[in-house]
Amino acid sequence: MRLGRPKGSLNKEVKLTGKEEDIKKLLYKKVAVVAIARTLDVNRLTVKSFIKTRKIG
């Protein structure tokens, strides 16, 4: 028996929805993922996952 959400399913409400352009601009300026996460007040892994799933950068 496994707990948690099913593999491959994503939460519909993402903390970073609507922030994609901001993240793209910061990545273009070579700002580190950790710094982006601090700026947006989210975990660095949330930002990394968002970048990976949206194929940003």
N, C-alpha and C positions, 0 to 999 in steps of 0.2 A: 504494500500500500504506500502510495506517495502522497505527500502533502503539498500544498501550494497550488499555484495556477498550472494548467496543463502546459507542457513543453511547446514552445513556439507561439503561445498566445501573449499578446501585449495588452497592457492597460489602455482603454480607450481615452482616458483623460491623462495626457502627458503634461508634466509640470512645465515643459519647455514649448508647448504648442504656442505658436505665434512668435517665437523667439528665433526662428531659423535664420532670418536675415541678420539679426544681431550676432549670432554665433558665426555665420559666414564671414562677416566683416572682421570680427575679432581673430578668427583663424587666418584670414588674409593678412592681418597685421602681425602674425606670428605670436599671438598671445597664447600662453600655455593653457591646456585644458583645465588644470587646477585653478588657474586665475579666472577663467571663464566661469567655472563652477562657483567660486567665491562671489563673483560679481552678481550672478543670477541666484545666489543663495540656495544652491542644490548640491548634491553629492557629485564628486568628480566622475563616478561611474555612471551616473545618470546622463551626464554630458557625453561621455565616451559612447554609451549605448545609443544615444540620440544621433550622434554623428555617424555611427556605423549603420544604423537602420535607415537613416535618411540619405546615406551615401554623400555626406557633405565632406568637403576637404579632400 
